[in-house]
């Protein structure tokens, strides 16, 4: 039953199997729904030098906390977790790693630098939009199955090498923030994490009356706008989180 549900996730999300590859249990088992107060989001584990860390978006974590607390959904229950917060040196990188005292997932997917993912390449972003999930399971590997969405890498902004941004052509929703951007490196059969998703670019859309929706010359309401989803997903390169973790392990003298 779980394999059927997983296949449905991939089909309904629009994820392509290109080269016969799927987003399988080895990736899904390291992605978690998290809760901080009344806010929900996504987090995932990575391994750096044999130590495991939980990565998420910084705006979900209380500002300035060093020992940060959150709830993580695991084994069909909310479990409290507290750990040291490790933030990238550049404040522009809106991501944070939480040092774990014990492993959450048996394995973690490899990570890659931004120059390993190619322009126009198929990528996937994974998480829990609006706190939704596909199904709860009884296995130890996956407590619940996250949503999988697909897009292509539209652009890489590396003008600031300390805050490299990945732009993905896709439709993001609230709750995906903190999830991984996953791809298959050229010639590789195993997936890799390219970035941590922090949100989407919104577009200010003026407000008009319903009867004027089809009239581009219709008068708009002054200073009233809605935040439209531009379809541009924004992520930061995962390498900045890895660099911060390594600097924390071995700080410069």
ABEGO torsion letter per residue (X at the ends): XAAAAAAAAAAAAGBBABGGBBBBAAAAAABBBBBBEABBBBBBBBBBGGBBBBBBBAAABBBGBABBBBBBBBGGBBBBBBBBBBBBABAABBBBBBBBABBABABBBBBBBAAABBBGBBBBBBEBBGGBBABBBABAABABBBBBBBBBBABBBAABAABBBBBBBBBBBBGABGBBBBBBBBGBABBBBABBBAEBBBBBBBBBBAAAAABAABBBBBGBBBBBBAGBBBBBBAAAAAAAAAAAABBBX
